[in-house]
């Protein structure tokens, strides 16, 4: 998508719409002299040109962070709905009263397993990419083997399907001693 100058967007399983659109900036250096000291500061002026390198480097970490946030949101909604326990979270850490920690750990693992076994995130993400390409009026070609986008007289391959999942048994997460912090 970065090569096509299209921002990435996806919807998390919790329904949050995420858009990743990094743009280039121009650095302006300013030297300040005050009280006998010299300070250098950088003022950035944002352009409207996409930062393709940052787009490419950030997509996987941002998807993972959005799924971590989804896990947190879904877990909090579940716990709040059932009135199980008071909840404290910091970033992706979970906390509650000491006498509720065993239950908290079980519920965090349970919701994690449900998130990654019941939701078809990869398929929906893949479909969203195709929709975005079409919405941006690129020449999109479908054949039996692959999908293609014509960009600057080149064919860019867009796989027809997402990769097949491996054989990892997510239910074994319940046995993990270090799932949460």
GIVEN-V259976 format. One record per residue. RES is the residue in three letters. PHI is phi in degrees with one decimal (NA if undefined). Layout:
# GIVEN-V259976
RES,PHI ; RES,PHI
This chain:
# GIVEN-V259976
UNK,NA ; UNK,-63.3 ; UNK,-63.0 ; UNK,-89.5 ; UNK,60.6 ; UNK,-114.1 ; UNK,-62.5 ; UNK,-85.7 ; UNK,-143.8 ; UNK,-154.2 ; UNK,-116.9 ; UNK,-72.3 ; UNK,-59.5 ; UNK,-86.4 ; UNK,93.9 ; UNK,-81.7 ; UNK,-88.0 ; UNK,-111.4 ; UNK,-127.6 ; UNK,-107.7 ; UNK,-144.0 ; UNK,-85.0 ; UNK,-119.3 ; UNK,-72.6 ; UNK,-132.2 ; UNK,-107.0 ; UNK,-88.2 ; UNK,-117.6 ; UNK,-92.0 ; UNK,-125.5 ; UNK,-106.6 ; UNK,-113.7 ; UNK,-117.3 ; UNK,-151.8 ; UNK,60.0 ; UNK,80.5 ; UNK,-112.2 ; UNK,-111.6 ; UNK,-124.2 ; UNK,-108.9 ; UNK,-127.9 ; UNK,-113.5 ; UNK,-106.3 ; UNK,-100.1 ; UNK,-112.7 ; UNK,-81.5 ; UNK,-97.5 ; UNK,-105.4 ; UNK,-92.0 ; UNK,-66.8 ; UNK,-90.3 ; UNK,-63.2 ; UNK,-63.8 ; UNK,-64.9 ; UNK,-56.6 ; UNK,-67.9 ; UNK,-70.5 ; UNK,-93.7 ; UNK,-62.6 ; UNK,-66.4 ; UNK,-57.7 ; UNK,-69.4 ; UNK,-63.6 ; UNK,-60.9 ; UNK,-61.1 ; UNK,-68.1 ; UNK,-73.5 ; UNK,-61.1 ; UNK,-64.3 ; UNK,-61.0 ; UNK,-58.4 ; UNK,-61.7 ; UNK,-61.7 ; UNK,-62.7 ; UNK,-64.7 ; UNK,-62.2 ; UNK,-60.9 ; UNK,-62.7 ; UNK,-64.7 ; UNK,-65.3 ; UNK,-62.7 ; UNK,-88.7 ; UNK,55.3 ; UNK,-70.2 ; UNK,-164.8 ; UNK,-70.6 ; UNK,-125.6 ; UNK,-129.0 ; UNK,-132.5 ; UNK,-135.7 ; UNK,55.0 ; UNK,-114.7 ; UNK,-105.7 ; UNK,-118.3 ; UNK,-146.2 ; UNK,-158.5 ; UNK,-67.6 ; UNK,-54.8 ; UNK,-75.8 ; UNK,-113.2 ; UNK,-64.2 ; UNK,-63.2 ; UNK,-65.6 ; UNK,-58.7 ; UNK,-59.6 ; UNK,-60.8 ; UNK,-68.3 ; UNK,-63.0 ; UNK,-64.6 ; UNK,-59.9 ; UNK,-67.6 ; UNK,-63.4 ; UNK,-61.4 ; UNK,-61.0 ; UNK,-58.6 ; UNK,-90.8 ; UNK,-105.1 ; UNK,-99.9 ; UNK,-93.4 ; UNK,-100.7 ; UNK,-57.1 ; UNK,-60.6 ; UNK,-64.6 ; UNK,-67.3 ; UNK,-62.9 ; UNK,-60.0 ; UNK,-64.2 ; UNK,-63.8 ; UNK,-60.8 ; UNK,-61.9 ; UNK,-60.5 ; UNK,-64.7 ; UNK,-61.0 ; UNK,-64.5 ; UNK,-61.2 ; UNK,-91.0 ; UNK,63.8 ; UNK,-81.7 ; UNK,-73.0 ; UNK,-105.5 ; UNK,-117.7 ; UNK,-115.5 ; UNK,-135.0 ; UNK,-66.6 ; UNK,-96.1 ; UNK,-144.2 ; UNK,-107.2 ; UNK,-134.8 ; UNK,-123.5 ; UNK,-91.4 ; UNK,-139.0 ; UNK,50.4 ; UNK,64.7 ; UNK,-118.0 ; UNK,-91.9 ; UNK,-101.7 ; UNK,-80.3 ; UNK,-117.5 ; UNK,-53.6 ; UNK,-69.8 ; UNK,-134.7 ; UNK,-77.2 ; UNK,-61.4 ; UNK,-71.7 ; UNK,-74.0 ; UNK,-78.3 ; UNK,-104.7 ; UNK,-60.4 ; UNK,-89.7 ; UNK,-64.8 ; UNK,-62.0 ; UNK,-69.1 ; UNK,-59.6 ; UNK,-61.3 ; UNK,-88.2 ; UNK,-68.4 ; UNK,-92.2 ; UNK,-124.1 ; UNK,-73.9 ; UNK,-126.1 ; UNK,-124.9
